[in-house]
Amino acid sequence: MTAPRVIVFGSLHYDIMVYGPDRPRKGETVTGESWQPKCGGKGGNQAVSSALAGVETVMIGAVADDAFGQALIANLAAAQVDHRLVRICDGVGSGMSVAIFDAGGDYGAVIVSGSNLTLCQADVDAASGCFDEGSVLILQNEVPEDANVAAARAMQAAGGRVILNAAPARALSDDLQGLVDILVVNAIEAEQMSGLPVIASRAGALEAARRLADHFPTVVVTAGGDGLACVSGSDDYVIAAIDVELVSTHGAGDAFTGVLAAEIALGSTLLDALNGANRAAARLVGMQR
């Protein structure tokens, strides 16, 4: 038997977080209150979340030889994420983003993918020794789809499982859809993928999960402060959100996905994994009431 392992194939972004009373409308300038840097990218956040859950975690990604890239690698190292497969590339900057938070803790962001768009088959080949039946692979939509397909094929061939956090939402090829074991999306992404309205509630999330379950074996739809729903085969799960005082929603979905993968790698039931991921997201976004 191989040891439980989570492999994250995906994005690393250096985030600049700006705080103000509101997010600007088109053409508007808003006076901010403060800003701070944060190491992120959906892939990086998920890798750190998985490692903090106590599972061996490997990050496969790409950064530039610049200050942002150095900070991103140092952040992975501090969380004890195996970063030996994070490639240093030339001719392009590291991925970065700017996120603007309003007084309520919600945010909007712009990402510049940079080095993340260089991920390719060669990165999958370099990581071939990591893919095995005891592993769970996490993918996101912040890297080229053909690279995601290559990683998913490698994991499927090795007998492991594949989780796709389909964010940001985009059309998925039939090739990628056929390789995904668990789809994780929020209500907005579920709406964009299904082409039908989704109410941001547990009932709405369940309805959306049932629609998407026509294409994926297991579907998880999160509904923010209202909770989440999951459809897996003939089983439905609906879980309420944990009551917290909201501080910030930034990274909640990544914390959820990272812990979900870690719990599954450790052999937890799907329901237990969902509850563990729900608790992790609640800890990230606020303070327990």
N, C-alpha and C positions, 0 to 999 in steps of 0.2 A: 504494500500500500504506500502511496506517495503522501507526503505531508500536505495539508490544506494550503492552498496558495491562491491569491488573487493577482491577476495580471491586468494592469490598466494600460490599454493601448490608446493614446490620445493626446489631448492638448495640454500645454503648459503656457499660462499667460501671467505676466506681471501686471497686477491690477492697481490702478490708481483710483481710490474711492473718495468722492467729493460729497460733502454733506451740506444741505441747504434747506430752506423752508419748503421748497417745491422744486419739481423738475421743470426746466424751461420748455415753453411752447416754441413752435417754429418762429424764428426771428427774435425771440425774447432773450434777454440777459438777466440772470438771477444772481444776486449776491450770495455767495456761499459762506458757510460758517467755519469749515475746517476741511482738511483732506489728510489722507494717510495712504501709504502703499501697503499692498498685500499680495502675497504669492498665491496664484490661483490657476485659472484654466480649469475646465470641468474635469479633465483627466487628473491634473495635479491634486485638486481638491478631493476627488474620489479616492485616489491612492493614499493620501494622508488619512482620510476617514477610515479606510480599511485597515491601515497599519495601526491606528490608534485603537481599533477594535480587537487587536491582538493576533492578527493573521499575517503571515509572511506575505509581503506585497512587493510586486515588481512593477516598475514604471517603464514603459517603452514610449519614447517621445523624442523631440528634437528641439534644441535651443541654439541660439547663436553664441559666439564667443564675445559677449558684451556684458555690461553690468546687470542687465535684467536676467540673462541666462545664468550668470553666476549666483544670483540671489535665488532663482528657482531651484537650482541644484542643491544649494545649501539648505533650503527649506525641506526638500525631500529627505536629505540626510538627517536633519534634526528630528524628523518623524520616523526615522529608521526604515524608510522606503528604499529598497534596492534600486539604485538609479544608474547602474552600470550600463544599461541599454538606452540611456538618454544620449542621443547623438549630438555632437557639436558640429554645426554646419556653417559653411562660409557663404557670403554673398547675399545674406538676408538677415534682418533683425529678428530677435526673439519675439514671440507673440506677446501682445499686451492688450489691455482694455482700460477704458474709463467708465466707471459706474457712478451715477448721480443718484443720491438718496434723498428722499423727501422727509418731512418731519414725522410722517407715520411709519417710516422704516422700509417703505417700498422703494424700488429703484428701477432705472432703465440704464442700459449699458451699450457701448459701442466697442467691438473687438477688432483688433488688427491681427490677423492670424500669423503672418510672418513665417517663421521656421516651421510651424505646425503643418503647413501645406506641403512640406517636403517629405512627410512620412510616406513610405512606399513598401513594395515587396521586399526590398533589401533589409528593411528594419524587421520585418517578420522573419526572414531567413536568419538574421543574426540572433533572434530570440528563440530559435527552434527548440532548444533544450528546455525551455520553460513550459511548453505546452504539454500537459498530460491529463489523465483522467481525474486527478484530484484537484484540478485547477478550475477557477472561474475567471472568465475574461470579461472585462468591462469595455464597451465601446461608447463613443459619443459622436455627434455630428459636427465636430469642430475640426475634423481632419478629412482628407479626400476619401470619398466612398470606396474607391478601388483599394485603398489601403485597408479600410475596415473589412472589406470582403476577404482580402488575403489573410488577415489576422483571424477572422472568424472561421475560414476554411481550415487553417492550421489547428485551431482549437477543436473544431468538430472532428477532424481526422484523428486527433489524439484522444478523443473520448471525453473531453471536458465540456463545460457549459458556457454559453454566451449570453451576456446581458447587454442589451442596447438601450442606453439612455438617449432617446432620439431628440436631442436638443442641441442647437436650435432645430426646429422642425423643418424638414425638407422632404421632397419625394424620395422614396427608397426604391432601389432596384429590386426586381424579383430575386436576384441572386442573394442580396443581403437579407431580405425578409426570410428566405428559406433557411438561413443559418442561425437565426436568433431563437433562443430558448425563452427568454424573458424580455419583454418590452416594458420600459419604464418611461412614462410621459406625464406632464401635468395637464390640467384641463385645457389650456390654450393649445398645447401641442397636439392633444388628442383631437381637438376640433379641426386643426389644420390638416391632420393626417386622415381623418375620416370624412372631411368635407361637410360635416353636419354640426349644428350648434351643440355646445356642451355647457350645461349649467354647472357653475363652480360649487357643487355640493356633493355630498356622498352619493345621493341618488343619481345625480348627473354623471358622476365619475363611474358609477357602476354601469349605467347605460352605455357610456362611451367604451368602457372596457369590454363589454359584451360585443359591441360592433367590431372592435379591433381584434377580438379573439378569433374572428374568422380567418385572420392572417398570421397569428402568432400563438404558440402553445399556451403561454402565460402572459397576461397583460396587467400591469399595475398603472392606475391613473391616480395621481395625487391631486387633492383639491385644497391645498393650502391649509388655512385655519379650520376648515371643515372636516379634514381627515383624508381618507383614501379608500379606494376600492380595488379589488383584484379579481380577475377571472382566470381560472386555471382548469382546463378541461371542463368537467361538470361541476366544479366547486366555485362558489362565490364567497368572497370575504369583504366585509365592510368594516372599517376601523375608524373610530372617531379620533380627532386630533386631541393631543394632550393640552390642557389648559395652561397657557403661559402668558406672561406679559411680553408683548412683542417688542424686541429691540431692533432686529434687522432680519429680513428674509434672505439676504445674500448668502448663497451657498447651501441653502437648506436642501435643495434637491440633490446636490452632490453628496452631502452628508448621508442622506437617505440611501442613495444608490451604493455608496461605498460600504456602509454597514450591512445592507441587504446582501451584497456579494460576499462579505466576510462571514456572515451567519450561514449562508448557503454552503460556502466552502467548509465550514466547521461541521456541517451535517445537520443543522437545525431544520425543523419542518418549515414549510413555506409560511405558515401562519406565525410561527415564532420569529422567523426572519423579518416578516413585515412589521411585527410589533417592535422588534429591536431597532429596525430602521426608523420607525415612527418616533421612538424615544430619542434617538440620536438627532433627528431633525429638530425636535422640540427643544433639546438642550442648546442647539446652535442658534435658534432664532430668538430665544427669549429666556426669561426667568420664570421658574415654576411659581404658580400662584399659591 
